[in-house]
Amino acid sequence: MHLQHRIQDRVKRNPKSLKEGHGLPEYVAYANLRQGIRPFVRATRYAIAVVRPPGSDAAAYEAAARIYIGSRRFESDGVVDFSKEKPHQVTALAFEAMRHPKSILLFADMESVPELVRAAVDLLVELKPPTTTLMKGVFQ
């Protein structure tokens, strides 16, 4: 009985969106993204530009960003990964995504973030590679 309470407590602390259909890369991306956008986690409206860590899995960060904005798994309303987009379309796509109450714009590097987007977002954050402390937290 005592062990069952501990397991239930841990399940309650984990985000419900991560329970099904997500693996370790998504959990790591979720935790790393949460560290970077901490001031806006509970906000109801925001536009955040996120520069992923070098060599990170773009799909994992895209899935983690969708969890934060509350969209379904395959919707692309407020989350855009600009590593797949053509450079001349970036600004237009970014402003289209920012029309939604919550938007997270993912970039591969800081140089690919246009000046207009830098000025328009509420937060521009460059994520660091996951640390051992973050990985321990994910495994616990």
N, CA, C and O atoms as a MOPAC input file, in Angstrom:
PM7 MOZYME 1SCF
protein

 N      0.81500 1    -1.19100 1     0.00000 1
 C      0.00000 1     0.00000 1     0.00000 1
 C      0.86300 1     1.26200 1     0.00000 1
 O      0.58900 1     2.21500 1    -0.72900 1
 N      1.90900 1     1.25300 1     0.82800 1
 C      2.79100 1     2.41400 1     0.91900 1
 C      3.51300 1     2.65500 1    -0.40700 1
 O      3.65800 1     3.80100 1    -0.83300 1
 N      3.96100 1     1.59400 1    -1.05300 1
 C      4.64200 1     1.70600 1    -2.33700 1
 C      3.69900 1     2.25000 1    -3.40600 1
 O      4.10800 1     3.03700 1    -4.25900 1
 N      2.45900 1     1.83600 1    -3.35700 1
 C      1.48400 1     2.30500 1    -4.33900 1
 C      1.26700 1     3.81900 1    -4.21200 1
 O      1.09400 1     4.49800 1    -5.22400 1
 N      1.27300 1     4.34700 1    -3.00500 1
 C      1.12300 1     5.79200 1    -2.81900 1
 C      2.28600 1     6.54600 1    -3.44900 1
 O      2.08200 1     7.58500 1    -4.07600 1
 N      3.51900 1     6.02600 1    -3.28800 1
 C      4.68100 1     6.68600 1    -3.87300 1
 C      4.58300 1     6.70900 1    -5.39100 1
 O      4.89300 1     7.72300 1    -6.01600 1
 N      4.16200 1     5.61800 1    -5.98000 1
 C      4.03200 1     5.55500 1    -7.43100 1
 C      2.95900 1     6.52500 1    -7.90500 1
 O      3.16600 1     7.22400 1    -8.89700 1
 N      1.83500 1     6.58500 1    -7.23100 1
 C      0.76700 1     7.50700 1    -7.61700 1
 C      1.21500 1     8.95900 1    -7.48400 1
 O      0.85200 1     9.79300 1    -8.31400 1
 N      2.00200 1     9.27600 1    -6.44800 1
 C      2.50200 1    10.63700 1    -6.28100 1
 C      3.40100 1    11.03500 1    -7.44000 1
 O      3.33500 1    12.16400 1    -7.92600 1
 N      4.24500 1    10.10100 1    -7.88500 1
 C      5.13000 1    10.41100 1    -9.01000 1
 C      4.35100 1    10.59700 1   -10.30400 1
 O      4.68500 1    11.46200 1   -11.11300 1
 N      3.32700 1     9.79600 1   -10.49900 1
 C      2.51700 1     9.92500 1   -11.70600 1
 C      1.82900 1    11.28300 1   -11.72300 1
 O      1.69600 1    11.89000 1   -12.78500 1
 N      1.39100 1    11.77000 1   -10.56600 1
 C      0.72200 1    13.06700 1   -10.49600 1
 C      1.68300 1    14.20600 1   -10.83900 1
 O      1.26000 1    15.21200 1   -11.40900 1
 N      2.96200 1    14.06700 1   -10.50300 1
 C      3.91600 1    15.13500 1   -10.76500 1
 C      4.31700 1    15.20800 1   -12.23200 1
 O      4.67800 1    16.27900 1   -12.71800 1
 N      4.26000 1    14.08500 1   -12.94500 1
 C      4.64800 1    14.09100 1   -14.35000 1
 C      3.57200 1    14.75700 1   -15.18800 1
 O      2.38200 1    14.60900 1   -14.91100 1
 N      3.99100 1    15.49600 1   -16.22000 1
 C      2.98400 1    16.12800 1   -17.08400 1
 C      2.13600 1    15.07700 1   -17.77100 1
 O      2.66700 1    14.10900 1   -18.31500 1
 N      0.82200 1    15.25600 1   -17.75200 1
 C     -0.05700 1    14.22800 1   -18.29100 1
 C      0.11900 1    14.04500 1   -19.78700 1
 O     -0.16300 1    12.96500 1   -20.30600 1
 N      0.57300 1    15.06100 1   -20.49100 1
 C      0.75300 1    14.95200 1   -21.93400 1
 C      1.93300 1    14.06900 1   -22.30200 1
 O      2.00900 1    13.57900 1   -23.42900 1
 N      2.85100 1    13.86100 1   -21.37500 1
 C      4.02800 1    13.06300 1   -21.68700 1
 C      3.84200 1    11.58100 1   -21.38400 1
 O      4.75100 1    10.79100 1   -21.63800 1
 N      2.70600 1    11.18700 1   -20.85400 1
 C      2.53900 1     9.79700 1   -20.45600 1
 C      2.54100 1     8.83400 1   -21.62500 1
 O      3.15800 1     7.77200 1   -21.54500 1
 N      1.86800 1     9.17900 1   -22.70800 1
 C      1.72700 1     8.24100 1   -23.80900 1
 C      2.34200 1     8.80700 1   -25.07500 1
 O      2.19800 1     9.99200 1   -25.37700 1
 N      3.02600 1     7.95000 1   -25.80700 1
 C      3.53500 1     8.32300 1   -27.10800 1
 C      4.83100 1     9.10300 1   -27.11200 1
 O      5.25600 1     9.57200 1   -28.16800 1
 N      5.47400 1     9.25800 1   -25.96700 1
 C      6.72300 1     9.99700 1   -25.91500 1
 C      7.78100 1     9.15800 1   -25.21600 1
 O      7.48700 1     8.41200 1   -24.28200 1
 N      9.01700 1     9.29100 1   -25.68300 1
 C     10.11800 1     8.53900 1   -25.11900 1
 C     11.12900 1     9.44300 1   -24.43900 1
 O     10.84200 1    10.60100 1   -24.13600 1
 N     12.31000 1     8.90200 1   -24.20200 1
 C     13.35500 1     9.63300 1   -23.49100 1
 C     13.74800 1    10.93900 1   -24.18300 1
 O     13.91600 1    11.94200 1   -23.49000 1
 N     13.90600 1    10.98500 1   -25.51900 1
 C     14.27000 1    12.26900 1   -26.13900 1
 C     13.25100 1    13.38300 1   -25.86500 1
 O     13.63200 1    14.53500 1   -25.65700 1
 N     11.97400 1    13.04400 1   -25.86500 1
 C     10.94800 1    14.04300 1   -25.60100 1
 C     10.98100 1    14.49700 1   -24.14400 1
 O     10.79000 1    15.68000 1   -23.86100 1
 N     11.22300 1    13.56300 1   -23.21600 1
 C     11.31600 1    13.92800 1   -21.80300 1
 C     12.49200 1    14.87400 1   -21.56000 1
 O     12.36600 1    15.85300 1   -20.82400 1
 N     13.64300 1    14.57300 1   -22.18800 1
 C     14.82500 1    15.43200 1   -22.02900 1
 C     14.55700 1    16.80000 1   -22.64000 1
 O     14.88900 1    17.82300 1   -22.04200 1
 N     13.96100 1    16.82500 1   -23.82400 1
 C     13.64200 1    18.09400 1   -24.47600 1
 C     12.65200 1    18.89300 1   -23.63900 1
 O     12.79100 1    20.10800 1   -23.50400 1
 N     11.65100 1    18.21700 1   -23.07600 1
 C     10.64500 1    18.86900 1   -22.23400 1
 C     11.31300 1    19.52800 1   -21.02200 1
 O     11.03600 1    20.68600 1   -20.71100 1
 N     12.18500 1    18.79400 1   -20.34600 1
 C     12.85100 1    19.32100 1   -19.15100 1
 C     13.78100 1    20.47900 1   -19.50700 1
 O     13.83100 1    21.47800 1   -18.79000 1
 N     14.51100 1    20.34900 1   -20.60400 1
 C     15.43000 1    21.40300 1   -21.02200 1
 C     14.65900 1    22.65400 1   -21.45100 1
 O     15.05400 1    23.77500 1   -21.13200 1
 N     13.57800 1    22.45400 1   -22.16400 1
 C     12.74300 1    23.57600 1   -22.59100 1
 C     12.11300 1    24.27300 1   -21.38700 1
 O     12.02800 1    25.50000 1   -21.34900 1
 N     11.67600 1    23.49400 1   -20.41800 1
 C     11.07200 1    24.06700 1   -19.20400 1
 C     12.06800 1    24.95700 1   -18.46900 1
 O     11.69700 1    26.01700 1   -17.96600 1
 N     13.33100 1    24.53400 1   -18.40300 1
 C     14.35700 1    25.35200 1   -17.76500 1
 C     14.51500 1    26.68500 1   -18.48400 1
 O     14.66100 1    27.72900 1   -17.84900 1
 N     14.48600 1    26.64200 1   -19.81400 1
 C     14.71700 1    27.84900 1   -20.59200 1
 C     13.56800 1    28.83400 1   -20.57100 1
 O     13.79000 1    30.04500 1   -20.58900 1
 N     12.33100 1    28.33100 1   -20.53300 1
 C     11.17100 1    29.23500 1   -20.61300 1
 C     10.43300 1    29.32900 1   -19.27800 1
 O      9.24300 1    29.64000 1   -19.24600 1
 N     11.12200 1    29.06700 1   -18.20400 1
 C     10.51900 1    29.04900 1   -16.86300 1
 C      9.63300 1    30.25700 1   -16.54500 1
 O      8.56200 1    30.05900 1   -15.97100 1
 N     10.01300 1    31.49300 1   -16.88100 1
 C      9.13300 1    32.61700 1   -16.52000 1
 C      7.77200 1    32.59300 1   -17.21800 1
 O      6.83900 1    33.25400 1   -16.76200 1
 N      7.64500 1    31.84100 1   -18.31900 1
 C      6.40500 1    31.85100 1   -19.08300 1
 C      5.61000 1    30.55300 1   -18.98300 1
 O      4.60600 1    30.40000 1   -19.68000 1
 N      6.02400 1    29.63000 1   -18.14800 1
 C      5.36400 1    28.32500 1   -18.07400 1
 C      3.88000 1    28.45900 1   -17.74100 1
 O      3.06300 1    27.73500 1   -18.30900 1
 N      3.51600 1    29.35300 1   -16.84900 1
 C      2.11100 1    29.51400 1   -16.44200 1
 C      1.39800 1    30.66900 1   -17.16000 1
 O      0.22700 1    30.93300 1   -16.88600 1
 N      2.07400 1    31.34200 1   -18.05200 1
 C      1.47300 1    32.47500 1   -18.75200 1
 C      0.40700 1    31.99700 1   -19.73400 1
 O      0.45900 1    30.86900 1   -20.22300 1
 N     -0.54900 1    32.85900 1   -20.01400 1
 C     -1.62400 1    32.49900 1   -20.93800 1
 C     -1.36400 1    32.99900 1   -22.34700 1
 O     -1.97000 1    32.50100 1   -23.29500 1
 N     -0.47300 1    33.97600 1   -22.50700 1
 C     -0.13700 1    34.50700 1   -23.83100 1
 C      1.37000 1    34.73900 1   -23.88200 1
 O      1.94300 1    35.35400 1   -22.98200 1
 N      2.00500 1    34.24200 1   -24.93900 1
 C      3.43000 1    34.50700 1   -25.13300 1
 C      3.86000 1    34.09600 1   -26.53500 1
 O      3.21100 1    33.29400 1   -27.20700 1
 N      4.97400 1    34.67600 1   -26.94300 1
 C      5.67200 1    34.28500 1   -28.16100 1
 C      7.14100 1    34.14000 1   -27.77500 1
 O      7.78300 1    35.10800 1   -27.36900 1
 N      7.66100 1    32.93200 1   -27.90300 1
 C      9.01700 1    32.64200 1   -27.45800 1
 C      9.80500 1    32.05600 1   -28.62700 1
 O      9.34200 1    31.14100 1   -29.30800 1
 N     10.99600 1    32.59600 1   -28.84500 1
 C     11.92100 1    32.04200 1   -29.83200 1
 C     12.95400 1    31.22200 1   -29.06800 1
 O     13.59900 1    31.72600 1   -28.14900 1
 N     13.10600 1    29.96900 1   -29.44700 1
 C     14.01000 1    29.04900 1   -28.75900 1
 C     15.06000 1    28.55300 1   -29.74700 1
 O     14.73500 1    28.06300 1   -30.82800 1
 N     16.32000 1    28.68900 1   -29.35700 1
 C     17.41700 1    28.13000 1   -30.14300 1
 C     17.78700 1    26.81200 1   -29.49100 1
 O     18.22900 1    26.76700 1   -28.34300 1
 N     17.59500 1    25.72700 1   -30.25600 1
 C     17.86300 1    24.39300 1   -29.72900 1
 C     19.35500 1    24.18800 1   -29.48400 1
 O     20.17900 1    24.84600 1   -30.11900 1
 N     19.71300 1    23.28100 1   -28.56900 1
 C     21.13300 1    22.96400 1   -28.36800 1
 C     21.72200 1    22.36100 1   -29.63200 1
 O     21.01000 1    21.69400 1   -30.38400 1
 N     23.00500 1    22.58000 1   -29.88100 1
 C     23.62300 1    22.01500 1   -31.08300 1
 C     23.53300 1    20.49100 1   -31.08800 1
 O     23.80800 1    19.84000 1   -30.08000 1
 N     23.15100 1    19.94100 1   -32.21600 1
 C     23.07600 1    18.48800 1   -32.36700 1
 C     21.87100 1    17.83900 1   -31.72600 1
 O     21.82000 1    16.61300 1   -31.62900 1
 N     20.89500 1    18.62100 1   -31.28500 1
 C     19.72100 1    18.05500 1   -30.62700 1
 C     18.70500 1    17.55900 1   -31.65700 1
 O     18.75400 1    17.92100 1   -32.83300 1
 N     17.80000 1    16.73300 1   -31.18700 1
 C     16.75400 1    16.15500 1   -32.03000 1
 C     15.63600 1    17.17600 1   -32.21900 1
 O     14.93700 1    17.51700 1   -31.26500 1
 N     15.46900 1    17.65600 1   -33.43100 1
 C     14.47100 1    18.68900 1   -33.71000 1
 C     13.06100 1    18.19600 1   -33.42400 1
 O     12.24300 1    18.94800 1   -32.89500 1
 N     12.76300 1    16.95000 1   -33.76300 1
 C     11.41500 1    16.40500 1   -33.55600 1
 C     11.07300 1    16.32600 1   -32.06800 1
 O      9.92700 1    16.56700 1   -31.68800 1
 N     12.04200 1    15.99400 1   -31.22900 1
 C     11.79700 1    15.90800 1   -29.78500 1
 C     11.46800 1    17.28000 1   -29.20900 1
 O     10.56600 1    17.40100 1   -28.38100 1
 N     12.18700 1    18.31000 1   -29.63400 1
 C     11.91400 1    19.66200 1   -29.13300 1
 C     10.59000 1    20.18800 1   -29.67500 1
 O      9.89300 1    20.94200 1   -28.99500 1
 N     10.24400 1    19.79300 1   -30.89200 1
 C      8.95600 1    20.20200 1   -31.44600 1
 C      7.80800 1    19.56500 1   -30.66000 1
 O      6.80800 1    20.22400 1   -30.37500 1
 N      7.95300 1    18.27700 1   -30.30900 1
 C      6.92400 1    17.60000 1   -29.50900 1
 C      6.81200 1    18.22600 1   -28.11900 1
 O      5.70600 1    18.41100 1   -27.61100 1
 N      7.94400 1    18.54900 1   -27.50600 1
 C      7.93400 1    19.17000 1   -26.17900 1
 C      7.28300 1    20.55200 1   -26.22700 1
 O      6.54000 1    20.91700 1   -25.31500 1
 N      7.55200 1    21.31100 1   -27.26800 1
 C      6.95300 1    22.64200 1   -27.40700 1
 C      5.44300 1    22.53900 1   -27.58200 1
 O      4.70400 1    23.37200 1   -27.05700 1
 N      4.97600 1    21.53500 1   -28.30800 1
 C      3.53500 1    21.34000 1   -28.49200 1
 C      2.84700 1    21.07100 1   -27.15100 1
 O      1.71200 1    21.49800 1   -26.93700 1
 N      3.52200 1    20.37400 1   -26.26500 1
 C      2.95400 1    20.09300 1   -24.94400 1
 C      2.76600 1    21.40100 1   -24.17600 1
 O      1.74200 1    21.59400 1   -23.52100 1
 N      3.75200 1    22.29800 1   -24.25400 1
 C      3.64800 1    23.56200 1   -23.53200 1
 C      2.53000 1    24.43800 1   -24.03700 1
 O      1.84000 1    25.07500 1   -23.24100 1
 N      2.33300 1    24.48500 1   -25.34800 1
 C      1.27700 1    25.37400 1   -25.83800 1
 C     -0.07900 1    24.70100 1   -25.80600 1
 O     -1.10200 1    25.34300 1   -26.04400 1
 N     -0.09400 1    23.40000 1   -25.50900 1
 C     -1.36000 1    22.71000 1   -25.33500 1
 C     -2.00500 1    22.23400 1   -26.61100 1
 O     -3.19700 1    21.92900 1   -26.61600 1
 N     -1.25400 1    22.15800 1   -27.70100 1
 C     -1.86200 1    21.67600 1   -28.94500 1
 C     -1.77800 1    20.16300 1   -29.02000 1
 O     -1.01300 1    19.52800 1   -28.29400 1
 N     -2.57400 1    19.60300 1   -29.90600 1
 C     -2.53000 1    18.15500 1   -30.08600 1
 C     -1.24200 1    17.76900 1   -30.77000 1
 O     -0.51200 1    18.62100 1   -31.27600 1
 N     -0.97000 1    16.48800 1   -30.78400 1
 C      0.32200 1    15.99100 1   -31.23000 1
 C      0.68400 1    16.39600 1   -32.66200 1
 O      1.84400 1    16.71000 1   -32.92600 1
 N     -0.27100 1    16.39800 1   -33.58800 1
 C      0.05800 1    16.65400 1   -34.98600 1
 C     -0.40700 1    18.01200 1   -35.48500 1
 O     -0.32800 1    18.27900 1   -36.68400 1
 N     -0.89100 1    18.87600 1   -34.59900 1
 C     -1.24100 1    20.23100 1   -35.00200 1
 C      0.03000 1    21.06400 1   -35.08900 1
 O      1.00700 1    20.79600 1   -34.39000 1
 N      0.00900 1    22.05800 1   -35.93800 1
 C      1.20800 1    22.88900 1   -36.06500 1
 C      0.88800 1    24.36900 1   -35.88700 1
 O      1.57900 1    25.22100 1   -36.44500 1
 N     -0.13500 1    24.67900 1   -35.12800 1
 C     -0.57700 1    26.06500 1   -35.00700 1
 C      0.47200 1    26.98800 1   -34.40000 1
 O      0.91500 1    27.92600 1   -35.06300 1
 N      0.87200 1    26.75100 1   -33.18200 1
 C      1.73900 1    27.69100 1   -32.48100 1
 C      3.17800 1    27.27000 1   -32.37800 1
 O      3.97600 1    27.98000 1   -31.76500 1
 N      3.54900 1    26.13500 1   -32.95600 1
 C      4.92800 1    25.66200 1   -32.90100 1
 C      5.45200 1    25.54000 1   -34.32500 1
 O      4.85100 1    24.87000 1   -35.16500 1
 N      6.58000 1    26.19600 1   -34.58500 1
 C      7.19100 1    26.10700 1   -35.90100 1
 C      8.67000 1    25.83300 1   -35.71500 1
 O      9.35100 1    26.53700 1   -34.96900 1
 N      9.17000 1    24.79800 1   -36.40200 1
 C     10.59700 1    24.49700 1   -36.40000 1
 C     11.17600 1    25.07100 1   -37.68600 1
 O     10.88200 1    24.58200 1   -38.77700 1
 N     11.99300 1    26.10200 1   -37.55800 1
 C     12.48500 1    26.82300 1   -38.72300 1
 C     13.70200 1    26.18600 1   -39.37100 1
 O     14.20100 1    26.71000 1   -40.36700 1
 N     14.19900 1    25.07100 1   -38.83900 1
 C     15.30600 1    24.39100 1   -39.50100 1
 C     14.83300 1    23.73300 1   -40.79300 1
 O     15.64000 1    23.43400 1   -41.67300 1
 N     13.51700 1    23.50700 1   -40.90700 1
 C     12.95200 1    22.87800 1   -42.09900 1
 C     12.42900 1    23.90100 1   -43.11100 1
 O     12.09600 1    23.53700 1   -44.23900 1
 N     12.35500 1    25.16000 1   -42.72400 1
 C     11.74200 1    26.18000 1   -43.57800 1
 C     12.78200 1    26.91200 1   -44.41300 1
 O     13.96000 1    26.96200 1   -44.06000 1
 N     12.33100 1    27.47400 1   -45.51700 1
 C     13.20100 1    28.25100 1   -46.39200 1
 C     13.48200 1    29.60400 1   -45.73500 1
 O     12.58300 1    30.20200 1   -45.14400 1
 N     14.72200 1    30.08900 1   -45.83300 1
 C     15.09100 1    31.32800 1   -45.14200 1
 C     14.22200 1    32.53700 1   -45.48700 1
 O     13.97000 1    33.36600 1   -44.61300 1
 N     13.75900 1    32.66300 1   -46.72300 1
 C     12.97200 1    33.83600 1   -47.09200 1
 C     11.53700 1    33.76700 1   -46.56300 1
 O     10.81600 1    34.76200 1   -46.63700 1
 N     11.10800 1    32.62900 1   -46.03800 1
 C      9.75600 1    32.49300 1   -45.49900 1
 C      9.70400 1    32.57300 1   -43.97900 1
 O      8.61900 1    32.57200 1   -43.39800 1
 N     10.85100 1    32.64100 1   -43.33500 1
 C     10.91800 1    32.55500 1   -41.87400 1
 C     10.11100 1    33.65600 1   -41.19300 1
 O      9.31000 1    33.37200 1   -40.30200 1
 N     10.30800 1    34.89300 1   -41.59600 1
 C      9.63800 1    36.00300 1   -40.92700 1
 C      8.12700 1    35.91000 1   -41.06700 1
 O      7.40100 1    36.11300 1   -40.09400 1
 N      7.64700 1    35.60700 1   -42.26300 1
 C      6.19700 1    35.50500 1   -42.48000 1
 C      5.59800 1    34.36800 1   -41.66700 1
 O      4.53500 1    34.53400 1   -41.07000 1
 N      6.26200 1    33.21700 1   -41.63300 1
 C      5.76600 1    32.08200 1   -40.85200 1
 C      5.80000 1    32.37700 1   -39.35600 1
 O      4.89800 1    31.97400 1   -38.62000 1
 N      6.83800 1    33.07900 1   -38.90600 1
 C      6.94300 1    33.41800 1   -37.48400 1
 C      5.79600 1    34.32700 1   -37.05900 1
 O      5.18300 1    34.10600 1   -36.01400 1
 N      5.50600 1    35.33500 1   -37.85200 1
 C      4.42000 1    36.25400 1   -37.48900 1
 C      3.05700 1    35.57700 1   -37.60900 1
 O      2.13200 1    35.93100 1   -36.87900 1
 N      2.91900 1    34.61800 1   -38.51100 1
 C      1.67400 1    33.84500 1   -38.59800 1
 C      1.49500 1    33.00100 1   -37.32800 1
 O      0.39000 1    32.92400 1   -36.79000 1
 N      2.56800 1    32.37100 1   -36.84800 1
 C      2.48700 1    31.57300 1   -35.62000 1
 C      2.22100 1    32.45400 1   -34.40400 1
 O      1.54100 1    32.03000 1   -33.47000 1
 N      2.75000 1    33.67300 1   -34.40800 1
 C      2.57600 1    34.56600 1   -33.25500 1
 C      1.16100 1    35.12100 1   -33.14900 1
 O      0.84500 1    35.78600 1   -32.16200 1
 N      0.31900 1    34.87400 1   -34.10900 1
 C     -1.08000 1    35.29400 1   -34.02700 1
 C     -1.84400 1    34.44800 1   -33.00400 1
 O     -2.89500 1    34.86800 1   -32.51800 1
 N     -1.33500 1    33.28100 1   -32.67800 1
 C     -1.96400 1    32.40700 1   -31.68800 1
 C     -1.59300 1    32.88800 1   -30.28200 1
 O     -0.55300 1    33.52100 1   -30.10400 1
 N     -2.42600 1    32.59800 1   -29.29100 1
 C     -2.12700 1    33.07100 1   -27.92900 1
 C     -0.77800 1    32.59000 1   -27.39800 1
 O     -0.07500 1    33.33400 1   -26.71500 1
 N     -0.42000 1    31.35200 1   -27.71200 1
 C      0.87200 1    30.81700 1   -27.28400 1
 C      1.61100 1    30.32200 1   -28.51600 1
 O      1.06200 1    29.57500 1   -29.32700 1
 N      2.86100 1    30.74400 1   -28.64700 1
 C      3.66000 1    30.26500 1   -29.77800 1
 C      5.10500 1    30.08300 1   -29.34600 1
 O      5.66700 1    30.90400 1   -28.62100 1
 N      5.68700 1    28.99200 1   -29.80700 1
 C      7.09800 1    28.70200 1   -29.57900 1
 C      7.72500 1    28.47800 1   -30.94200 1
 O      7.30600 1    27.60100 1   -31.69700 1
 N      8.73400 1    29.28200 1   -31.24600 1
 C      9.42500 1    29.22900 1   -32.52800 1
 C     10.78700 1    28.59300 1   -32.29900 1
 O     11.58400 1    29.11200 1   -31.51800 1
 N     11.06400 1    27.49100 1   -32.95900 1
 C     12.30300 1    26.74100 1   -32.76000 1
 C     13.29700 1    27.04600 1   -33.88000 1
 O     12.95500 1    26.99300 1   -35.06100 1
 N     14.52100 1    27.36100 1   -33.49300 1
 C     15.58200 1    27.65900 1   -34.44800 1
 C     16.78700 1    26.77300 1   -34.17000 1
 O     17.02700 1    26.37300 1   -33.03100 1
 N     17.54000 1    26.46900 1   -35.22200 1
 C     18.71600 1    25.60800 1   -35.08400 1
 C     19.90800 1    26.35400 1   -34.49200 1
 O     20.68400 1    25.76900 1   -33.73700 1
 N     20.06400 1    27.62700 1   -34.82100 1
 C     21.16500 1    28.42400 1   -34.27900 1
 C     20.74900 1    29.88700 1   -34.17400 1
 O     19.73700 1    30.29400 1   -34.74500 1
 N     21.52200 1    30.66300 1   -33.45400 1
 C     21.17400 1    32.06100 1   -33.19100 1
 C     21.21500 1    32.90700 1   -34.46700 1
 O     20.46000 1    33.87100 1   -34.59000 1
 N     22.07800 1    32.55900 1   -35.40400 1
 C     22.19400 1    33.32900 1   -36.64900 1
 C     20.94400 1    33.20700 1   -37.51900 1
 O     20.67900 1    34.08400 1   -38.34000 1
 N     20.17900 1    32.14000 1   -37.35100 1
 C     18.99800 1    31.93500 1   -38.19200 1
 C     17.76000 1    32.67200 1   -37.66700 1
 O     16.70700 1    32.62400 1   -38.30400 1
 N     17.86500 1    33.34800 1   -36.52400 1
 C     16.74100 1    34.11100 1   -35.97500 1
 C     16.76200 1    35.51300 1   -36.59500 1
 O     17.68900 1    36.28100 1   -36.33900 1
 N     15.74900 1    35.86000 1   -37.41100 1
 C     15.72800 1    37.18500 1   -38.03500 1
 C     15.58300 1    38.30600 1   -36.99500 1
 O     15.02800 1    38.10100 1   -35.91600 1
 N     16.09000 1    39.48300 1   -37.34100 1
 C     16.04100 1    40.63800 1   -36.43500 1
 C     14.60200 1    41.01900 1   -36.08300 1
 O     14.32300 1    41.37100 1   -34.93700 1
 N     13.69000 1    40.95200 1   -37.04800 1
 C     12.29100 1    41.29100 1   -36.76600 1
 C     11.67300 1    40.33000 1   -35.75300 1
 O     10.88200 1    40.74100 1   -34.90300 1
 N     12.02800 1    39.06700 1   -35.84300 1
 C     11.51800 1    38.07400 1   -34.89200 1
 C     12.11600 1    38.32400 1   -33.51500 1
 O     11.41300 1    38.22500 1   -32.50900 1
 N     13.40600 1    38.64600 1   -33.45800 1
 C     14.05400 1    38.95200 1   -32.17300 1
 C     13.35100 1    40.10800 1   -31.46700 1
 O     13.18300 1    40.08800 1   -30.24700 1
 N     12.94700 1    41.10200 1   -32.22800 1
 C     12.29200 1    42.27100 1   -31.64200 1
 C     10.84800 1    41.98800 1   -31.24600 1
 O     10.32700 1    42.61700 1   -30.32500 1
 N     10.19200 1    41.04900 1   -31.93100 1
 C      8.76200 1    40.82100 1   -31.71300 1
 C      8.44300 1    39.81900 1   -30.60600 1
 O      7.35600 1    39.87900 1   -30.03200 1
 N      9.35700 1    38.90200 1   -30.29000 1
 C      9.03400 1    37.86000 1   -29.31100 1
 C      9.16200 1    38.38600 1   -27.88300 1
 O      9.85700 1    39.36800 1   -27.62300 1
 N      8.47300 1    37.70900 1   -26.96900 1
 C      8.55500 1    38.06200 1   -25.55300 1
 C      9.86300 1    37.58300 1   -24.93200 1
 O     10.37800 1    38.19600 1   -23.99700 1
 N     10.39600 1    36.47900 1   -25.46300 1
 C     11.61700 1    35.90100 1   -24.91100 1
 C     12.39500 1    35.22300 1   -26.02600 1
 O     11.82400 1    34.49600 1   -26.83800 1
 N     13.69400 1    35.46300 1   -26.06200 1
 C     14.60400 1    34.75400 1   -26.96500 1
 C     15.57800 1    34.00600 1   -26.08200 1
 O     16.34000 1    34.61800 1   -25.33400 1
 N     15.55900 1    32.68600 1   -26.16200 1
 C     16.39300 1    31.88500 1   -25.27800 1
 C     17.21400 1    30.89100 1   -26.09200 1
 O     16.71000 1    30.25300 1   -27.01700 1
 N     18.48400 1    30.77600 1   -25.72800 1
 C     19.37300 1    29.80300 1   -26.35100 1
 C     19.59000 1    28.67700 1   -25.33900 1
 O     20.24000 1    28.87100 1   -24.31200 1
 N     19.04400 1    27.50900 1   -25.64000 1
 C     19.13900 1    26.39300 1   -24.70900 1
 C     20.52800 1    25.77700 1   -24.72800 1
 O     21.16000 1    25.66600 1   -25.77900 1
 N     20.98400 1    25.38600 1   -23.57600 1
 C     22.26000 1    24.69000 1   -23.43100 1
 C     22.01500 1    23.18700 1   -23.55400 1
 O     20.89000 1    22.72900 1   -23.35200 1
 N     23.05000 1    22.41700 1   -23.88400 1
 C     22.87600 1    20.96400 1   -23.90200 1
 C     22.46400 1    20.46500 1   -22.51400 1
 O     22.84800 1    21.05800 1   -21.50600 1
 N     21.68600 1    19.38300 1   -22.45700 1
 C     21.23900 1    18.85800 1   -21.15600 1
 C     22.42200 1    18.51100 1   -20.25100 1
 O     23.40500 1    17.91600 1   -20.69100 1
 N     22.30700 1    18.89000 1   -18.98900 1
 C     23.35200 1    18.61200 1   -18.00800 1
 C     23.09000 1    17.26400 1   -17.33200 1
 O     22.03000 1    16.66500 1   -17.51300 1
 N     24.05000 1    16.80400 1   -16.56500 1
 C     23.86000 1    15.55000 1   -15.83700 1
 C     22.77300 1    15.70200 1   -14.77300 1
 O     22.04100 1    14.75300 1   -14.49200 1
 N     22.66700 1    16.88600 1   -14.18300 1
 C     21.61900 1    17.13500 1   -13.19100 1
 C     20.24100 1    17.03600 1   -13.83200 1
 O     19.32500 1    16.45600 1   -13.24900 1
 N     20.08900 1    17.59600 1   -15.02100 1
 C     18.81800 1    17.52600 1   -15.73000 1
 C     18.50100 1    16.07500 1   -16.07800 1
 O     17.35700 1    15.63800 1   -15.94900 1
 N     19.50500 1    15.33500 1   -16.51600 1
 C     19.29400 1    13.92700 1   -16.87700 1
 C     18.90200 1    13.09500 1   -15.65300 1
 O     18.05900 1    12.20500 1   -15.75600 1
 N     19.49900 1    13.37700 1   -14.51600 1
 C     19.11400 1    12.67400 1   -13.28300 1
 C     17.65700 1    12.94400 1   -12.95000 1
 O     16.92000 1    12.03100 1   -12.57700 1
 N     17.24300 1    14.19100 1   -13.08300 1
 C     15.84600 1    14.54500 1   -12.81700 1
 C     14.88800 1    13.83700 1   -13.76700 1
 O     13.80400 1    13.42100 1   -13.35800 1
 N     15.27500 1    13.69800 1   -15.02000 1
 C     14.42400 1    13.00900 1   -16.00300 1
 C     14.29900 1    11.53600 1   -15.64300 1
 O     13.21100 1    10.96900 1   -15.73500 1
 N     15.38200 1    10.92100 1   -15.24000 1
 C     15.34300 1     9.49200 1   -14.91000 1
 C     14.61000 1     9.21600 1   -13.61200 1
 O     14.06200 1     8.12700 1   -13.43800 1
 N     14.58400 1    10.17600 1   -12.69400 1
 C     13.86200 1     9.96000 1   -11.44700 1
 C     12.39600 1    10.05900 1   -11.70000 1
 O     11.59800 1     9.90700 1   -10.77500 1

